[in-house]
Amino acid sequence: MRPRWFLAASILVLATAFTGPALGVGANARVTRDDTASSYLRYDGSSDATMAACSTGRRSQNEPTVAVDPNDTSVVVAGANDYCAAMVNGDVWAGYYRSTDGGSSWQDSLVPGYPADSSAGGLASPAHGSCGASGDPSQSFDNDGRLFYAFICFNRGKPVNGGVYVARYTDDGGTYDRTVLVKKGTPSAHFAGSGLFQDKINLAVDQTTGPDSGNVYVAWSQYTGLAGNNTVLLSRSTDHGLTFSQPIRVTPVAHGTASFADVAVGPDGAVYVSFIEYPSTSNPSAGIWLAKSTDGGASFGPAVLVASIVQFDSSQFSGNGASDCGDGPFACPTGFTFSRFFSSSAVAADAAGVHVVWAARTASGGQSKVFVRNSPDGVSWPTPAATIDAVATGHQWFPDIASSGGTINVVFYDSRADPTYSAARPPGNTASGANSGNVVNTYVAQSTNGGVSWSETQVSSAGSNFGWETHASRRDGFWGDYLYISAVGGTVKAAWTDSRDLVPGTDPRETGADDDADGFDVYQPCTYVPNDINAPSYSSPLVSDPCLSQGGLDQNIYAVSP
């Protein structure tokens, strides 16, 4: 057994940090243009009630994915959880956004199959009629301009049917072709009994010229009721996304609490899957692991421990174990307001080797940093893990990584701009639990020597705060579980969730003792029935009410070329 590397014991620093937007960084482009008529169209170029509502609804989007087309690098596509669909369909759906000018301008849409979709492609989708909510997008192209878009689809009540799907687009992502069900969930309620729920997906395509070129790999976590033995599974397609194999287990039995898989393909066609293992009775330490396949994803060798980590988890800031905190029933003992975040990993492979990144605390109760560890082959790890930079202020979280053309690129969120930063507080909160401002920015770090040293820059031209109460009847925040970066040749594109367009406001339900005056409320000129911040539910406003389309929920996806 390989010895474990405990990050808290020794930390190397491999980077030089540069703060503030850098010269040469492209302009931030708003991907989700939900304030412009006809900005959303169906895949066939037509409109319907859902597209019309999405075009001007100014609702929330989060959890972006982005992919550069190797067949034509002027084509860039993105995806997100798009809550505009809820205005007509009642729940979130997977958004699909495409640019043909390198990401300067975008045409927005939804993946076909949403409940009110009457198009031929939508009615033919296996998701249509089976599930009413979709999201967790992940995308990648093959070398011939076929795009593969993975997403989960489920119902919030019975039958849950939480499954994994992959949509295929041809013509450089311009033509929707079909959607395939990869793995079906069960009807039982979320995390109840022995029901199976598929979640936390990631997709990669072999873009090499080797024998497995064009293979599509999709990995995800399968949650089994309350058993606590969720596992990482992987399925592959060897016929360009027409069919997918029965999934195989990437994590061995010992890894009973594994999640958040990330997939990469090396220049020799080797497939790598990184994941986090949470503490359990058999293993008290959280760890980042990597599994490798040398037969095109047909099988995987034993997973290797990359690093034991000290987790950075939002539940550490709530005082009651909650992973997100807000108002009313979502208020937490600490008085802080935040959406959920946690340690997760990502992997890239190139001619220099295999590179795994993750976010974790430097020590118990310490700052969260982005770490990297490099390996020549994904099996041996001759050098220790290191932080991307030496900046002593701010938390860092949700890294993603992509490598191409001799440059490794890592994108992450960073709160170094927070004047009230403390390692003991969640990003964007003062000591009293008030909003400390739009202090979260997106950074990209780059290495041109195989991950040995790094330079970094802020790529977001405006800050955000992830505590804005946009969800749960405007009493809690949700800003997604990841951001994304894609690199093909010399073209790099990063995408993130952004609050610059959101309109702050006051909550009409917060009066007297119920008004916490913390500065996280959003503009919502609505009449609530009942007018009670602690109500279990509301008969008004409905999700389609125009009062919710006035900018208070205007969380968007932005993209940039570093």
C-alpha positions as CSV (number, residue, x, y, z in Angstrom):
1,M,0.0,0.0,0.0
2,R,1.3,3.4,-0.9
3,P,1.9,5.8,2.1
4,R,-0.6,8.5,2.5
5,W,0.3,12.1,2.1
6,F,-1.2,14.3,4.9
7,L,-1.5,17.9,3.6
8,A,-1.8,19.4,7.1
9,A,1.7,18.1,7.9
10,S,3.6,19.7,5.1
11,I,2.5,22.1,2.3
12,L,4.6,23.2,-0.6
13,V,3.8,26.4,-2.5
14,L,4.5,26.4,-6.3
15,A,3.0,29.6,-7.5
16,T,3.4,33.3,-8.0
17,A,0.1,35.1,-7.5
18,F,-1.1,38.1,-9.5
19,T,-4.3,39.8,-8.3
20,G,-6.8,41.8,-10.3
21,P,-7.9,41.4,-13.9
22,A,-4.8,41.1,-16.1
23,L,-4.1,42.6,-19.5
24,G,-4.7,40.1,-22.2
25,V,-7.7,38.5,-20.5
26,G,-10.7,38.6,-22.8
27,A,-13.9,40.4,-22.1
28,N,-16.4,38.7,-19.8
29,A,-19.3,37.5,-21.9
30,R,-22.7,36.9,-20.5
31,V,-23.8,33.5,-21.7
32,T,-27.3,33.4,-20.4
33,R,-29.0,36.4,-22.0
34,D,-32.4,36.0,-20.3
35,D,-33.2,39.7,-20.6
36,T,-33.5,39.8,-24.4
37,A,-36.5,38.7,-26.5
38,S,-35.9,35.6,-28.6
39,S,-32.5,35.0,-26.9
40,Y,-33.8,31.4,-26.2
41,L,-35.0,29.3,-29.1
42,R,-35.7,25.6,-29.4
43,Y,-33.2,23.3,-31.1
44,D,-35.1,23.7,-34.4
45,G,-35.0,27.5,-34.3
46,S,-38.6,27.9,-33.3
47,S,-40.1,29.2,-30.1
48,D,-42.7,28.1,-27.6
49,A,-44.1,29.3,-24.3
50,T,-41.0,28.0,-22.4
51,M,-38.5,29.7,-24.8
52,A,-40.5,33.0,-24.6
53,A,-40.5,32.9,-20.8
54,C,-36.8,32.1,-20.6
55,S,-35.8,34.9,-23.0
56,T,-37.0,37.6,-20.6
57,G,-37.5,35.9,-17.3
58,R,-34.2,36.9,-15.6
59,R,-34.2,33.7,-13.6
60,S,-31.2,31.9,-12.1
61,Q,-28.6,29.7,-13.8
62,N,-25.8,27.9,-12.1
63,E,-23.4,24.9,-12.3
64,P,-21.9,25.8,-15.7
65,T,-20.2,23.5,-18.1
66,V,-18.2,24.7,-21.2
67,A,-16.6,22.9,-24.1
68,V,-14.4,24.1,-27.0
69,D,-15.0,22.3,-30.3
70,P,-11.7,20.7,-31.6
71,N,-13.2,20.5,-35.1
72,D,-13.7,24.3,-35.1
73,T,-12.4,26.2,-32.2
74,S,-14.6,29.3,-33.0
75,V,-17.5,27.1,-31.7
76,V,-17.9,27.1,-27.9
77,V,-20.9,25.6,-26.1
78,A,-22.0,25.8,-22.5
79,G,-24.6,24.4,-20.2
80,A,-26.1,25.1,-16.8
81,N,-29.0,24.3,-14.5
82,D,-31.5,26.8,-16.0
83,Y,-34.3,27.8,-13.7
84,C,-36.1,29.8,-16.4
85,A,-37.8,26.5,-17.4
86,A,-39.7,26.5,-14.1
87,M,-41.9,29.4,-15.2
88,V,-43.8,27.1,-17.6
89,N,-42.6,23.6,-16.6
90,G,-42.5,24.0,-12.8
91,D,-38.9,23.1,-12.3
92,V,-35.3,23.5,-13.5
93,W,-34.0,22.1,-16.8
94,A,-30.6,21.7,-18.5
95,G,-29.7,24.8,-20.4
96,Y,-27.8,24.6,-23.7
97,Y,-25.9,27.6,-25.0
98,R,-23.9,27.9,-28.2
99,S,-21.5,30.4,-29.7
100,T,-20.0,30.4,-33.2
101,D,-17.7,33.4,-32.7
102,G,-15.4,32.1,-30.0
103,G,-17.7,33.0,-27.1
104,S,-18.4,36.7,-27.9
105,S,-22.1,36.2,-28.5
106,W,-24.5,33.3,-27.6
107,Q,-27.7,31.7,-28.7
108,D,-29.5,30.1,-25.7
109,S,-31.8,27.1,-25.5
110,L,-32.7,24.1,-23.4
111,V,-31.9,20.5,-24.0
112,P,-35.0,18.9,-25.6
113,G,-37.4,16.9,-23.5
114,Y,-38.6,19.3,-20.9
115,P,-42.2,18.6,-19.8
116,A,-43.9,21.2,-22.0
117,D,-41.7,20.5,-25.0
118,S,-43.9,19.6,-28.0
119,S,-41.1,19.4,-30.6
120,A,-40.4,16.2,-32.4
121,G,-37.0,15.9,-30.7
122,G,-38.4,16.7,-27.3
123,L,-41.2,14.2,-27.5
124,A,-38.8,11.5,-28.7
125,S,-36.4,12.1,-25.7
126,P,-36.5,9.3,-23.1
127,A,-36.4,12.1,-20.5
128,H,-39.8,13.5,-21.7
129,G,-42.6,12.3,-19.4
130,S,-40.2,10.4,-17.2
131,C,-38.8,13.3,-15.2
132,G,-39.6,16.9,-14.6
133,A,-36.3,18.4,-13.5
134,S,-32.8,18.1,-15.0
135,G,-29.4,19.5,-14.4
136,D,-25.8,18.7,-13.4
137,P,-24.6,19.3,-17.0
138,S,-21.2,18.1,-18.4
139,Q,-20.1,18.4,-22.0
140,S,-17.4,17.5,-24.5
141,F,-16.9,17.3,-28.2
142,D,-15.2,14.6,-30.3
143,N,-12.8,15.4,-33.1
144,D,-15.6,15.3,-35.8
145,G,-17.8,18.0,-34.2
146,R,-20.2,15.8,-32.4
147,L,-21.1,17.2,-29.0
148,F,-22.1,15.0,-26.0
149,Y,-24.1,16.6,-23.2
150,A,-24.6,14.6,-20.0
151,F,-27.2,15.5,-17.5
152,I,-29.3,14.0,-14.7
153,C,-33.1,14.0,-14.8
154,F,-35.4,13.3,-11.9
155,N,-38.7,14.2,-10.1
156,R,-38.7,15.8,-6.6
157,G,-41.5,13.5,-5.6
158,K,-42.4,9.9,-6.4
159,P,-41.5,8.4,-8.8
160,V,-38.1,10.0,-8.5
161,N,-36.6,8.2,-11.5
162,G,-33.2,9.9,-11.0
163,G,-31.2,8.8,-14.0
164,V,-28.2,9.7,-16.2
165,Y,-28.8,10.8,-19.8
166,V,-26.5,11.9,-22.7
167,A,-27.8,14.2,-25.5
168,R,-25.9,14.1,-28.8
169,Y,-25.6,17.1,-31.1
170,T,-24.0,17.0,-34.6
171,D,-22.7,19.7,-36.9
172,D,-20.4,21.3,-34.3
173,G,-23.2,21.3,-31.7
174,G,-25.6,23.0,-34.1
175,T,-28.0,20.1,-34.7
176,Y,-29.7,18.2,-32.0
177,D,-29.8,14.5,-32.8
178,R,-31.0,12.4,-29.9
179,T,-30.9,11.7,-26.1
180,V,-29.9,8.3,-24.7
181,L,-30.7,7.0,-21.2
182,V,-27.4,5.7,-19.7
183,K,-28.5,4.6,-16.3
184,K,-32.0,4.6,-14.8
185,G,-32.8,5.4,-11.3
186,T,-35.6,4.0,-9.2
187,P,-39.0,5.4,-8.3
188,S,-38.4,5.5,-4.5
189,A,-38.0,8.8,-2.6
190,H,-34.7,10.6,-2.4
191,F,-32.2,8.7,-0.2
192,A,-35.0,6.5,1.2
193,G,-34.9,2.7,1.7
194,S,-32.8,1.0,-1.0
195,G,-33.7,3.4,-3.8
196,L,-31.0,4.2,-6.4
197,F,-30.4,7.9,-7.4
198,Q,-27.8,8.8,-10.0
199,D,-26.1,12.2,-9.3
200,K,-22.8,14.2,-9.6
201,I,-21.9,13.4,-13.2
202,N,-19.0,14.2,-15.4
203,L,-18.3,13.4,-19.1
204,A,-15.2,13.3,-21.2
205,V,-14.5,12.3,-24.8
206,D,-11.3,10.7,-26.2
207,Q,-9.9,13.4,-28.5
208,T,-6.7,11.6,-29.4
209,T,-6.0,9.9,-32.7
210,G,-5.6,6.5,-31.0
211,P,-7.7,3.3,-31.3
212,D,-10.2,4.6,-28.8
213,S,-10.6,8.0,-30.4
214,G,-14.2,9.1,-30.1
215,N,-15.1,7.0,-27.1
216,V,-17.4,8.8,-24.7
217,Y,-17.0,8.3,-21.0
218,V,-19.5,9.4,-18.4
219,A,-19.0,8.9,-14.6
220,W,-21.3,9.6,-11.7
221,S,-22.2,8.8,-8.1
222,Q,-24.9,6.2,-7.4
223,Y,-26.6,6.9,-4.1
224,T,-28.2,3.9,-2.4
225,G,-30.9,5.0,0.0
226,L,-29.5,5.8,3.5
227,A,-26.9,3.1,3.4
228,G,-24.0,5.5,3.1
229,N,-22.3,3.3,0.5
230,N,-22.6,5.6,-2.6
231,T,-20.2,4.6,-5.3
232,V,-18.7,6.0,-8.5
233,L,-19.8,4.3,-11.7
234,L,-18.6,4.8,-15.3
235,S,-20.2,3.9,-18.6
236,R,-18.7,4.3,-22.0
237,S,-19.9,4.5,-25.6
238,T,-17.8,3.1,-28.4
239,D,-20.3,4.1,-31.2
240,H,-20.3,7.9,-30.8
241,G,-23.0,8.1,-28.2
242,L,-25.6,5.8,-29.8
243,T,-25.4,3.3,-27.0
244,F,-23.7,3.1,-23.6
245,S,-22.3,0.1,-21.8
246,Q,-23.5,-1.3,-18.5
247,P,-21.7,0.8,-15.9
248,I,-18.7,-0.5,-14.1
249,R,-17.7,0.4,-10.5
250,V,-14.7,2.6,-10.4
251,T,-14.5,2.7,-6.6
252,P,-13.8,-0.5,-4.8
253,V,-16.0,-1.7,-2.0
254,A,-13.7,0.0,0.6
255,H,-14.6,3.4,-0.9
256,G,-18.2,3.4,0.4
257,T,-18.6,7.1,0.6
258,A,-17.1,8.3,-2.7
259,S,-18.5,11.1,-4.9
260,F,-17.9,13.9,-7.3
261,A,-16.1,12.1,-10.1
262,D,-14.1,13.9,-12.7
263,V,-12.9,12.2,-15.9
264,A,-9.9,12.9,-18.2
265,V,-8.3,11.2,-21.2
266,G,-4.6,11.2,-21.6
267,P,-2.7,11.6,-24.9
268,D,-2.2,7.8,-25.0
269,G,-6.0,7.2,-24.5
270,A,-5.7,6.2,-20.8
271,V,-8.8,7.2,-18.9
272,Y,-8.5,8.7,-15.4
273,V,-11.3,9.3,-12.8
274,S,-10.6,11.3,-9.7
275,F,-13.1,11.4,-6.8
276,I,-13.3,12.3,-3.1
277,E,-13.8,9.7,-0.4
278,Y,-15.5,11.1,2.7
279,P,-14.6,10.0,6.2
280,S,-16.3,6.8,7.4
281,T,-15.9,4.3,10.3
282,S,-13.4,2.4,8.3
283,N,-11.4,5.4,7.2
284,P,-11.6,8.6,9.4
285,S,-9.8,10.8,6.9
286,A,-11.2,12.4,3.7
287,G,-9.1,11.7,0.7
288,I,-8.7,12.5,-3.0
289,W,-8.3,9.3,-5.1
290,L,-7.5,8.5,-8.7
291,A,-8.4,5.4,-10.8
292,K,-6.8,4.6,-14.2
293,S,-8.0,2.5,-17.2
294,T,-5.6,1.4,-19.9
295,D,-8.2,-0.5,-22.0
296,G,-10.5,2.3,-23.1
297,G,-12.6,2.4,-20.0
298,A,-13.5,-1.3,-20.1
299,S,-11.9,-1.8,-16.6
300,F,-10.0,0.2,-14.0
301,G,-7.0,-0.7,-11.9
302,P,-7.1,-0.1,-8.1
303,A,-7.7,3.4,-7.1
304,V,-4.6,5.2,-5.7
305,L,-4.7,7.7,-2.8
306,V,-3.5,11.1,-4.1
307,A,-3.8,12.9,-0.8
308,S,-5.5,12.8,2.5
309,I,-7.2,16.2,3.1
310,V,-8.7,18.5,5.7
311,Q,-12.1,19.2,4.2
312,F,-13.5,22.6,3.4
313,D,-17.2,22.2,3.8
314,S,-20.0,24.7,4.2
315,S,-21.5,22.6,7.0
316,Q,-18.6,23.6,9.1
317,F,-20.0,27.2,9.3
318,S,-23.6,26.6,10.1
319,G,-23.5,25.5,13.8
320,N,-26.1,22.7,13.2
321,G,-24.6,20.7,10.3
322,A,-26.6,22.3,7.6
323,S,-24.8,22.8,4.3
324,D,-26.5,26.1,3.5
325,C,-28.0,28.9,5.6
326,G,-30.5,31.7,5.0
327,D,-33.7,33.0,6.5
328,G,-36.7,31.6,8.2
329,P,-36.5,27.8,8.4
330,F,-33.1,28.0,6.7
331,A,-31.6,30.2,9.5
332,C,-28.5,28.7,11.2
333,P,-27.3,29.1,14.8
334,T,-24.1,30.9,13.6
335,G,-26.2,33.6,11.9
336,F,-24.2,33.3,8.7
337,T,-25.7,33.2,5.2
338,F,-24.2,31.1,2.4
339,S,-24.9,28.5,-0.3
340,R,-23.3,25.1,-0.1
341,F,-19.6,24.4,-1.0
342,F,-17.2,21.6,-0.3
343,S,-13.9,20.0,-1.2
344,S,-13.9,18.4,-4.7
345,S,-11.3,17.3,-7.2
346,A,-10.6,17.4,-10.9
347,V,-8.0,15.7,-13.2
348,A,-6.2,16.5,-16.4
349,A,-3.6,14.4,-18.3
350,D,-1.1,15.5,-20.9
351,A,2.3,14.8,-22.3
352,A,3.9,15.9,-19.0
353,G,1.8,13.6,-16.9
354,V,-1.3,13.5,-14.8
355,H,-2.4,16.5,-12.7
356,V,-5.0,16.4,-9.9
357,V,-6.3,19.5,-8.3
358,W,-8.6,19.9,-5.3
359,A,-9.7,22.5,-2.7
360,A,-9.0,21.8,1.0
361,R,-8.1,23.5,4.2
362,T,-4.4,24.0,5.0
363,A,-5.1,22.8,8.5
364,S,-8.1,22.2,10.7
365,G,-10.0,25.5,10.8
366,G,-7.6,27.0,8.4
367,Q,-7.8,28.7,5.0
368,S,-9.1,26.8,2.0
369,K,-6.6,26.6,-0.9
370,V,-6.4,25.0,-4.3
371,F,-3.8,22.1,-4.2
372,V,-2.2,20.3,-7.1
373,R,-0.3,17.1,-7.3
374,N,1.5,15.8,-10.4
375,S,2.3,12.2,-11.4
376,P,4.2,10.9,-14.4
377,D,1.6,8.1,-14.9
378,G,-1.3,8.5,-12.5
379,V,0.0,5.6,-10.4
380,S,3.2,6.9,-8.8
381,W,3.4,10.3,-7.0
382,P,7.1,11.2,-6.6
383,T,6.5,14.8,-5.5
384,P,4.3,16.1,-2.7
385,A,1.1,18.1,-3.1
386,A,1.4,21.9,-3.3
387,T,-0.8,24.9,-3.2
388,I,-1.4,26.9,-6.4
389,D,-0.3,30.1,-4.7
390,A,0.9,31.6,-1.4
391,V,-1.9,34.2,-1.0
392,A,-2.8,34.3,2.7
393,T,-6.2,36.0,2.5
394,G,-9.4,34.4,1.2
395,H,-10.8,31.0,0.6
396,Q,-10.5,29.1,-2.7
397,W,-12.9,26.4,-3.8
398,F,-14.4,24.4,-6.7
399,P,-11.3,24.0,-8.9
400,D,-11.5,22.6,-12.4
401,I,-8.5,21.8,-14.7
402,A,-7.8,21.4,-18.4
403,S,-4.6,21.1,-20.3
404,S,-3.7,21.7,-24.0
405,G,-0.9,23.0,-26.0
406,G,1.6,22.7,-23.2
407,T,-0.4,24.9,-20.8
408,I,-2.3,23.5,-17.8
409,N,-5.2,25.7,-16.8
410,V,-7.0,25.7,-13.4
411,V,-10.1,27.8,-12.7
412,F,-11.5,28.4,-9.2
413,Y,-13.5,30.7,-7.0
414,D,-11.5,33.0,-4.7
415,S,-12.6,35.4,-1.9
416,R,-9.2,37.2,-1.3
417,A,-11.0,40.5,-2.1
418,D,-13.1,40.2,1.1
419,P,-12.0,42.9,3.5
420,T,-13.6,41.0,6.4
421,Y,-12.1,37.6,5.5
422,S,-11.5,35.2,8.3
423,A,-10.7,31.5,7.9
424,A,-13.4,30.9,10.6
425,R,-16.2,32.4,8.4
426,P,-17.8,31.4,5.1
427,P,-17.0,33.6,2.1
428,G,-18.9,36.9,1.9
429,N,-19.9,37.2,5.6
430,T,-18.8,39.7,8.2
431,A,-18.3,38.7,11.8
432,S,-21.9,39.7,12.5
433,G,-23.2,37.7,9.6
434,A,-23.8,40.6,7.3
435,N,-23.1,40.7,3.6
436,S,-19.5,41.8,3.1
437,G,-20.0,42.7,-0.6
438,N,-19.5,41.1,-4.0
439,V,-16.1,39.7,-2.9
440,V,-15.9,36.4,-4.7
441,N,-14.0,36.4,-8.0
442,T,-13.1,33.8,-10.5
443,Y,-9.3,33.1,-11.1
444,V,-7.4,31.1,-13.6
445,A,-3.9,29.7,-12.8
446,Q,-1.7,28.5,-15.6
447,S,1.5,26.3,-15.7
448,T,3.7,25.8,-18.7
449,N,6.2,23.4,-17.0
450,G,4.0,20.5,-16.2
451,G,2.5,21.9,-13.0
452,V,5.8,22.7,-11.3
453,S,5.1,26.4,-11.0
454,W,2.1,28.6,-11.7
455,S,1.0,32.1,-12.5
456,E,-2.6,33.3,-11.9
457,T,-4.9,36.1,-12.7
458,Q,-8.4,37.2,-11.8
459,V,-10.6,36.7,-14.9
460,S,-14.0,37.9,-13.6
461,S,-14.3,41.7,-14.2
462,A,-16.9,42.0,-11.4
463,G,-17.3,40.2,-8.1
464,S,-20.1,38.1,-6.8
465,N,-21.5,37.0,-3.4
466,F,-22.8,33.4,-3.0
467,G,-25.1,34.3,-0.1
468,W,-27.8,36.0,-2.1
469,E,-31.1,34.3,-1.3
470,T,-32.3,33.3,-4.7
471,H,-33.7,29.9,-3.9
472,A,-36.0,28.1,-1.5
473,S,-38.8,30.7,-1.8
474,R,-36.1,33.4,-1.7
475,R,-34.9,32.4,1.8
476,D,-31.7,30.5,0.9
477,G,-28.9,30.5,-1.7
478,F,-27.8,28.0,-4.3
479,W,-24.9,28.8,-6.6
480,G,-24.1,25.3,-7.8
481,D,-21.5,22.7,-7.1
482,Y,-18.8,23.5,-9.7
483,L,-17.5,25.8,-12.4
484,Y,-15.7,24.6,-15.6
485,I,-12.8,25.2,-18.0
486,S,-12.1,23.7,-21.4
487,A,-8.9,23.8,-23.5
488,V,-8.3,22.7,-27.1
489,G,-5.1,23.7,-28.8
490,G,-4.5,27.3,-27.9
491,T,-8.1,28.0,-27.1
492,V,-9.2,28.1,-23.5
493,K,-12.6,29.0,-22.1
494,A,-13.7,29.3,-18.5
495,A,-17.3,29.6,-17.3
496,W,-18.7,30.4,-13.8
497,T,-21.8,31.4,-11.9
498,D,-22.0,35.2,-11.4
499,S,-24.2,37.6,-9.5
500,R,-23.2,41.0,-11.1
501,D,-26.7,41.4,-12.7
502,L,-28.7,40.5,-9.6
503,V,-30.7,43.3,-8.1
504,P,-30.6,43.4,-4.2
505,G,-33.7,44.4,-2.3
506,T,-35.7,43.8,0.8
507,D,-37.9,40.8,1.7
508,P,-41.5,41.8,2.3
509,R,-41.9,39.0,4.8
510,E,-39.1,40.3,7.1
511,T,-40.7,42.7,9.5
512,G,-40.0,43.4,13.2
513,A,-38.1,40.7,14.9
514,D,-38.0,38.6,11.6
515,D,-35.9,41.2,9.9
516,D,-32.3,40.1,10.2
517,A,-31.0,43.1,8.1
518,D,-28.1,41.0,6.9
519,G,-28.0,42.4,3.3
520,F,-28.6,39.1,1.5
521,D,-32.2,39.7,0.4
522,V,-33.0,40.1,-3.3
523,Y,-35.5,42.4,-5.1
524,Q,-38.9,40.8,-5.2
525,P,-41.9,43.1,-5.4
526,C,-44.2,40.2,-4.5
527,T,-47.2,39.6,-2.3
528,Y,-46.6,36.6,-0.1
529,V,-49.5,34.4,1.1
530,P,-49.0,33.9,4.0
531,N,-46.7,36.9,4.7
532,D,-44.5,34.9,7.0
533,I,-40.8,34.2,6.5
534,N,-41.2,30.9,8.5
535,A,-44.1,29.5,6.4
536,P,-43.6,25.9,5.2
537,S,-45.1,26.9,1.8
538,Y,-46.8,29.7,0.0
539,S,-49.9,29.9,-2.2
540,S,-48.5,33.2,-3.7
541,P,-46.4,34.1,-5.5
542,L,-46.4,31.3,-8.0
543,V,-43.1,30.4,-9.7
544,S,-44.5,32.1,-12.9
545,D,-45.3,35.4,-11.2
546,P,-43.7,38.4,-13.0
547,C,-42.7,39.8,-9.6
548,L,-39.9,37.2,-9.6
549,S,-38.6,38.4,-13.0
550,Q,-37.5,41.9,-11.9
551,G,-33.8,41.0,-11.5
552,G,-33.7,39.7,-7.9
553,L,-33.0,36.2,-9.2
554,D,-30.8,37.2,-12.1
555,Q,-27.9,34.8,-11.4
556,N,-26.1,34.2,-14.7
557,I,-23.4,32.3,-16.4
558,Y,-20.4,34.2,-17.6
559,A,-17.4,33.0,-19.7
560,V,-14.0,34.3,-20.7
561,S,-10.8,33.4,-22.5
562,P,-7.9,33.7,-20.0
